[in-house]
Amino acid sequence: MYSDRKIWVNGEMVPWERAQVHLMNHSMGRGSAIFEVLCVHPAGESGVVFRLKRHVARFFNSARLLHMRLDCTPEDVMGAICTTVRANAVSNGIIKLMGYYGDVAISIQPPDSPLDVAVCVVDLIEDLGGVPYPIEEGATLGISTWRKLDPRTVPIGAKAAANYLNGLMANADVGARGYQEALLLDIHGRVAEGPTDSVFVALGGVLHTPPLDGILDSITRDTLIKLAAYLDIPVQVGPIERERLFEAEEIILSSTVAKVLPVRRFEDRPLEVPGPLTRRLKRAVQELLTGELPEFAHWLSPVG
């Protein structure tokens, strides 16, 4: 359980209960924290971290976009992630990488210091009890009345804690109407993304996904686009009007943990689950994670 876990904090492995900051730290009061969520999968001798380099690169890019300083290198962070996974003996779990201001600060201005960095890993089954609902069954999806953050207000390409209030509100909105997942439209009323998911819409055998100018540069989205090309599934990246969702043959949500999550009901419209493109992508992801697709072996970083 959680209490048995160890967390890497600024180069030191500390017990779960000692991984603390002051209540008045800047990141808690102002949302000035950045993070990444990665997965470790049970392959090889001690597990593999999926797309480790890309996640760490995005972490450093988030710091750059928000004018934050990191007193470490990408290689330092990748080493810390693997060290933490080994120390917790987790081969099927979720890793959270965090950058935050641990110092006390009342002002809106952050401390003039580098970010603290922490790495936590938990077991998907032992600690979390598995995913919230069976991925194979698919999820229900509703359009939120809240819109995706305007990219002219904050850098939405940064994976920043404060930005996720937007998704929290969207989830609460559709949850009150009985849906499991939320879909956010952008400021123009076009398809954007979910609170923690990218969106793919299948129309006429073609996968459509929104452009990056209004959404997070999702690593799982990038993964599915590249796998679709490998499978000769056509992908079109461009604006998706809201009305096209009601014509979709399949809707797929992609995220770090679920990878490929089919939508079984969009608003009041049932959808086939899994659809043919969903099946092909899901199978390819499974083969990739077990090392059966050598073309993508560089995405699997051994923990040991």
C-alpha positions in Angstrom: 0.0 0.0 0.0 0.9 3.7 -0.2 2.6 3.7 3.2 5.2 1.2 2.1 6.2 3.3 -0.9 9.4 5.4 -1.2 9.5 8.7 -3.0 12.5 10.3 -4.7 12.8 14.0 -3.6 15.7 16.1 -4.8 18.1 13.2 -5.0 17.0 11.5 -1.7 14.8 8.5 -1.4 12.3 9.2 1.5 9.5 7.2 3.1 6.0 8.0 1.8 4.9 9.9 5.0 8.0 12.1 4.9 7.4 13.5 1.4 5.9 16.7 2.6 6.0 20.5 2.0 4.8 23.4 4.0 1.1 24.3 3.7 2.0 27.8 2.5 4.3 26.7 -0.3 3.9 28.7 -3.6 2.8 25.7 -5.7 -0.1 24.9 -3.5 -1.3 28.4 -3.1 -0.8 29.4 -6.8 -0.9 26.2 -8.8 2.7 26.7 -9.9 3.7 23.1 -10.3 4.4 21.0 -13.4 4.2 17.3 -13.7 4.2 14.2 -15.9 2.4 10.9 -15.6 4.2 7.9 -17.1 3.6 4.2 -17.0 5.8 1.2 -16.2 4.8 -2.0 -17.9 5.6 -5.6 -17.0 8.1 -6.4 -19.8 11.7 -7.6 -19.7 13.3 -8.5 -16.4 12.2 -5.6 -14.3 9.7 -3.7 -16.4 9.9 -0.9 -19.0 8.9 2.8 -18.8 6.9 3.8 -21.9 8.3 6.8 -23.8 10.5 7.9 -21.0 12.6 10.4 -23.0 9.6 12.1 -24.5 7.9 12.5 -21.2 11.0 14.0 -19.6 11.5 16.3 -22.6 8.0 17.6 -22.2 8.6 18.1 -18.4 11.6 20.4 -19.3 9.5 22.1 -22.0 6.8 22.9 -19.4 9.4 24.5 -17.2 10.7 26.6 -20.1 7.2 27.7 -21.1 6.5 28.8 -17.6 9.9 30.5 -17.0 10.8 28.0 -14.3 14.3 26.7 -13.5 15.3 23.1 -13.0 18.6 22.5 -11.3 19.1 19.1 -13.0 19.4 17.5 -16.4 17.0 15.3 -18.4 19.5 12.4 -17.8 19.3 13.1 -14.0 15.5 12.9 -14.1 15.4 9.7 -16.2 17.8 8.1 -13.8 15.6 9.2 -10.8 12.6 7.7 -12.4 14.2 4.3 -12.9 15.7 4.4 -9.4 12.3 5.0 -7.9 10.7 2.2 -9.8 13.4 -0.2 -8.7 13.2 1.0 -5.1 9.4 0.3 -5.0 9.6 -3.0 -7.0 6.7 -1.9 -9.2 6.5 -3.4 -12.7 2.9 -2.5 -13.5 2.2 1.0 -12.3 1.9 4.7 -12.6 4.8 7.2 -12.2 4.3 10.8 -11.3 7.1 13.2 -11.9 6.6 16.6 -10.2 8.4 20.0 -10.2 7.2 22.5 -7.6 8.2 25.4 -5.4 8.5 23.9 -1.9 9.4 27.2 -0.2 6.9 29.3 1.7 5.6 32.2 -0.5 2.7 34.5 -0.1 3.2 36.7 -3.2 1.9 35.7 -6.6 5.6 35.9 -7.7 7.3 32.5 -7.2 10.5 32.1 -5.2 13.7 33.0 -7.0 14.9 29.4 -6.8 14.9 26.3 -8.9 12.0 23.9 -8.7 12.1 21.0 -6.3 11.7 17.7 -8.1 10.0 14.5 -6.9 9.2 11.1 -8.4 6.5 8.8 -7.0 5.5 5.4 -8.3 2.4 3.3 -7.3 1.2 -0.1 -8.3 -1.9 0.0 -10.6 -3.5 -3.0 -8.8 -2.1 -3.0 -5.2 -2.4 0.7 -4.6 -5.1 1.9 -7.0 -7.3 -1.2 -7.3 -7.1 -1.0 -11.1 -8.7 1.4 -13.6 -12.0 3.0 -12.5 -14.0 0.9 -15.0 -13.2 -1.9 -17.5 -11.5 -0.3 -20.5 -12.8 -3.1 -22.8 -16.4 -2.1 -22.1 -15.8 1.5 -23.1 -16.8 4.8 -21.5 -19.7 7.1 -21.7 -18.8 10.6 -23.0 -20.6 13.9 -22.7 -19.9 17.4 -24.0 -19.1 19.8 -21.2 -20.6 23.3 -21.0 -17.1 24.5 -20.0 -14.7 25.4 -22.9 -11.1 24.4 -23.2 -8.7 27.1 -22.0 -8.0 29.8 -24.6 -4.3 29.4 -25.7 -4.0 33.2 -25.6 -4.5 33.2 -21.8 -2.0 30.6 -20.6 0.6 28.2 -22.3 -1.7 25.2 -22.7 1.3 23.3 -24.0 2.6 23.3 -20.4 1.5 20.4 -18.2 0.9 22.7 -15.3 -1.2 21.9 -12.2 -3.2 25.1 -12.4 -4.4 24.3 -16.0 -6.2 21.2 -14.7 -8.9 23.1 -12.9 -10.4 23.4 -16.4 -10.7 19.7 -16.7 -11.8 19.2 -13.1 -14.8 21.5 -13.8 -15.6 19.7 -17.0 -15.7 16.3 -15.3 -17.9 17.7 -12.6 -20.3 19.1 -15.2 -20.8 15.9 -17.2 -20.6 13.7 -14.1 -23.7 15.4 -12.8 -25.4 14.3 -16.0 -24.3 10.7 -15.6 -21.3 10.5 -18.0 -18.0 9.0 -17.1 -15.8 11.2 -19.3 -15.9 14.8 -20.5 -15.3 16.3 -23.8 -14.2 20.0 -24.0 -14.8 22.1 -27.0 -12.4 24.9 -27.9 -13.3 28.6 -27.9 -14.6 28.3 -31.4 -16.9 25.4 -30.5 -14.8 22.7 -32.2 -13.6 19.5 -30.6 -10.6 20.0 -28.3 -9.8 17.2 -25.8 -10.9 15.6 -22.5 -9.6 16.7 -19.1 -6.8 14.1 -19.3 -7.5 12.5 -22.8 -6.9 13.2 -26.4 -9.8 12.5 -28.9 -9.9 10.6 -32.1 -13.0 10.5 -34.2 -13.5 7.8 -36.9 -15.4 8.9 -40.0 -15.4 6.8 -43.2 -12.5 4.7 -42.0 -10.3 7.8 -41.4 -9.2 8.8 -37.9 -9.6 12.5 -37.2 -7.9 14.3 -34.3 -7.7 18.1 -33.5 -4.5 20.1 -34.2 -2.0 21.0 -31.5 -2.7 24.7 -31.5 -5.5 24.3 -29.0 -4.6 21.2 -27.0 -1.8 19.6 -25.0 0.9 17.9 -27.1 -0.2 14.4 -25.8 2.4 11.7 -26.0 -0.3 9.0 -26.2 -1.9 10.9 -29.1 1.4 11.0 -30.9 1.8 7.2 -30.2 -1.6 6.4 -31.8 -0.9 8.6 -34.8 2.4 6.8 -35.5 0.8 3.4 -34.9 -2.0 4.2 -37.2 0.5 5.1 -39.9 2.3 1.8 -39.3 -1.1 0.0 -39.7 -2.0 2.0 -42.8 -4.9 3.6 -41.1 -5.4 7.1 -42.5 -5.2 10.0 -40.0 -6.3 13.6 -40.6 -5.1 16.2 -38.2 -7.3 19.3 -38.3 -10.3 21.1 -36.9 -13.3 18.9 -36.0 -16.7 20.5 -35.9 -19.0 19.5 -33.0 -21.6 18.1 -35.4 -19.2 15.5 -36.8 -19.2 13.7 -33.4 -22.8 12.8 -34.0 -21.8 11.1 -37.3 -18.8 9.2 -35.9 -18.5 5.5 -36.4 -16.1 5.3 -33.5 -14.8 7.7 -30.8 -11.5 6.9 -29.1 -10.0 8.6 -26.0 -6.3 8.2 -25.5 -4.4 8.8 -22.3 -1.2 7.6 -20.5 -2.9 4.9 -18.5 -5.8 3.7 -20.7 -3.9 4.1 -24.0 -6.9 3.3 -26.1 -10.3 3.9 -24.5 -13.4 3.4 -26.7 -16.5 5.4 -26.2 -19.6 3.2 -26.0 -22.1 6.1 -25.7 -21.6 9.7 -26.8 -24.3 11.9 -25.3 -27.5 9.8 -26.1 -25.9 8.0 -29.1 -24.7 4.4 -28.6 -21.5 3.3 -30.5 -20.1 -0.1 -31.4 -17.4 -1.1 -28.9 -14.8 -2.0 -29.9 -15.0 -0.7 -33.4 -12.7 -2.0 -36.1 -10.1 0.8 -35.9 -10.2 0.6 -32.1 -9.5 -3.1 -32.2 -6.5 -2.7 -34.5 -5.0 0.1 -32.5 -5.5 -1.6 -29.2 -3.9 -4.8 -30.5 -0.9 -2.8 -31.8 -0.5 -1.1 -28.4 -0.5 -4.5 -26.7 2.1 -5.9 -29.1 4.2 -2.8 -28.7 4.3 -3.0 -24.9 5.3 -6.7 -25.0 8.1 -6.0 -27.4 6.5 -7.6 -30.4 6.9 -4.5 -32.6 10.7 -4.0 -33.0 10.1 -0.8 -35.0 9.0 0.8 -31.7 11.4 -0.8 -29.3 13.1 2.5 -28.7 10.0 3.7 -26.9 10.5 1.0 -24.1 13.2 2.0 -21.6 14.3 -0.9 -19.3 14.1 -0.1 -15.6 17.0 -2.3 -14.6 
